Amino acid sequence: MGAKRFVGWHVLDAEGNKSLLSCDAHCWVKLDKDMVEGLEDDTLELQAVFADPYEVTVTGEVVVKDKASNRGCRVTGSGSFAVGDQVELTAAAGMGYRFVGWSTDKEGSSIVETATTLDVTATQDITYYAQFESDGQVTITVTGSSIFRGTALLVDGIPAGSRSYDRGDMFMAIAIPWKKYHFSHWVDDAGVTVSYSAFYIGTAKENKQLTAVFYETGCDVQVATYPKDAGFSMVALGTGGSYHSAAIMFTVPHEGWKFRYWVDENGIPVGFTPVINRVVFGNRTFTAVYERASMTVTAVDSRQGGHVEGSSAHESLGYAVTNEVENGESMTLTAVPDAGYMFDGWYTRNEDGSLGDVPLSTDATWTFVPEDNMTVEARFAEAPKYKVTARAVNGSVDLESALVATDGKVTLSATPDEAAI
């Protein structure tokens, strides 16, 4: 029968599914974050696979575009098979990534299947590459609680206060206090403390704002604003400088924003007026939380199969109608299809002009409460047509056959034969 040959090292998950680790019999393993996530009983189980000489191997390998690691993406179904066996490889995307397709080359230039499951017949040793890519980007913003006390920067690359990341990417931020000041902690959008380390490493999962809090020696009270451009907040000069003293904090909204409430460093609401007074018993951070005073809603139509009621020529969007809606108020958009067309849905229109994959609504008359500024586009499709046929007995008809859309009209004319009069 002959000696068996080495096929590869595989990682086994809790269900016994195998993911290729290496095709080298002698390899080293790095227990990175992607590998240890989801381990059962904190145990990583590896399997060395050998095959008989007459068997072939069908292997699925993960390739994440522009990334060195698998980022939680995986492939199951690899193994050794007799020639002619049916093999099923399955690809699963990690958080923040999406499956693109199966290719026979690592670069992904030859996509052979776009479904996550690939069914093949084992005929020879072959590797299929499961191609993944980022499912979009998020923005991470860092700022200091006071420009007079210190600054905060993202330092993975050229230092910056704001940067876009692929979902699932790691980011690094550093808080730098000015002379005579000290770093205290980081707080997130809701004012919740997330770290007490001046050098913070996080995962970019969603749009996030982090504020570095700085303090003087002794008790200190500071304020932040969320979103940071929504208003101006500060501690009244001469207040809150010592233990058990009173700190007066106030916030002033910028145009287009409305104050909601103050939260403390634990995200708990502590005041619902723009000016609050709190007794200082330690280092404290309060965040003024805002919401938009009104939302701008723009509805675009391409004049292909219909229009949006009230739309007119627009400088950059073709045809559109724009409405300003007070926060919490509802508004109504109406799409009017042309004859022979039907309304398909309202889709989110992105800044680059692309449309969302799923409609926000399929109601031609759509009433909703906007939660933020938004641009949507009305899309239309040809209405289904039905065949109408006509026949005559002792006469003739015109038309004999026609295709008619829903609510459409067709004109028929019947003429008797001369002998039938």
Secondary structure, DSSP 8 states (H G I E B T S, - for coil): ----EEEEEEEE-TT--EEEEES-SS------HHHHTT-BTTB-EEEEEEE-TT-EEEEEEEEETT-SS-TT-EEE--EEE-TT-EEEEEEE--TTEEEEEEESSTT--SEEE-SSEEEEE--S-EEEEEEEEE--EEEEEEEES-TTTEEEEE-SSS-BSEEEEETT-EEEEEEEE-TT-EEEEEE-TTSBEEES-SEEEEE--S-EEEEEEEE-SS--EEEEEESTTSEEEEE-TTSS-STT-EEEEEEEE-TTEEEEEEE-TBS-EEESSSEEEEE-SS-EEEEEEEEESEEEEEEEE-SSSEEETT-EEETTTEEEEEEEEETT--EEEEEEE-TTEEEEEEEEB-TTS-B-SS-SB--SEEEE--SS-EEEEEEEEE--EEEEE---SSEEEE-SEEEEETT-----EEEE-GGG-
